[in-house]
Amino acid sequence: MSVHFDERSGVVPCMTPWGSWYQTMEEIFIEVNVPPGTAARDVRCRLESRYIDLSLKGQQIIKGKLFGTTVSDEGTWTLEDKKLIRIILTKANREAGNCWLSLLEGEYCADPWVQDQMQRKLTLERFQKENPGFDFSGAEISGNFAGGGPDFSNLQN
């Protein structure tokens, strides 16, 4: 593939008061809008396998138990253009059926329509990984896609 699946298909963001979060089969992306001119030294970010704590100049932005488990030593954060904090977390369970319903347990929940769109996208991403010669980025999906879509692994040739 010359272009990454998400670059062709777009993302399904869940909007929040501080920015947004979205996901792929493998990662959770968090984008936090901060005042222009923010310096990295003013950002405090602690990432653990089930916990996140982000503050700016001592003011809490995100704090709590993550919806799912991540690989703690693979989480990163960056400050982009002195106005956007981007956090990338690697999911411990990287299957299409592992669609996070919220960023934190009970907080920053995706509404039902966004949840549906996230699950559809993860299912298409799964199909793309299983069939690398095909382009599913513009495909529409209907039917049984919840939980990552139907399981064809036990079918005989």
CORDA-V135857 format. One line per field, one symbol per residue. ss: DSSP state (H for helix, E for strand, C for the rest). phi: phi as a letter, one per 20 degrees, with the letter a starting at -180 (. if undefined). burial: I if it has 24 or more other ideal C-beta (glycine too) atoms within 12 Angstrom, else O. A space follows every 10 residues. Layout:
ss->???
phi->???
burial->???
//
This chain:
ss->CCCCHHHHHC CCCEECCCEE EEECCCEEEE EEECCCCCCH HHEEEEECCC EEEEEECCEE EEEEEECCCE CHHHCEEEEE CCCEEEEEEE ECCCCCCCCC CEEECCEEEC CHHHHHHHHH HHHHHHHHHH CCCCCCCCCC CCCCCHHHCC CCCCCCC
phi->.ecfgffeen cdedfcfdqb cbbcfdcddc ddfcggnfdg feeccddcfc bcbccclnef dcbqeffcec egedfcccdd llbbeddcde ffdddffeef ebfdfmclff fgffggffff ffffffgfff cfeddefdfd cbnedfmnnf edfefef
burial->OOOOIIOOIO IIIIOIOIII IIIIIIIIII IIOIOOOOOO OOIOIOIOOO IIOIOIOOOO IIOOOIIIOI OOOOIOIOIO OOOIIIIIII IOOIOIIIII IIIIOOOIOI OOOIIOIIII IIIIIIIIIO OOOOOIOOOO IOOOIOOIIO OOOOOOO
//
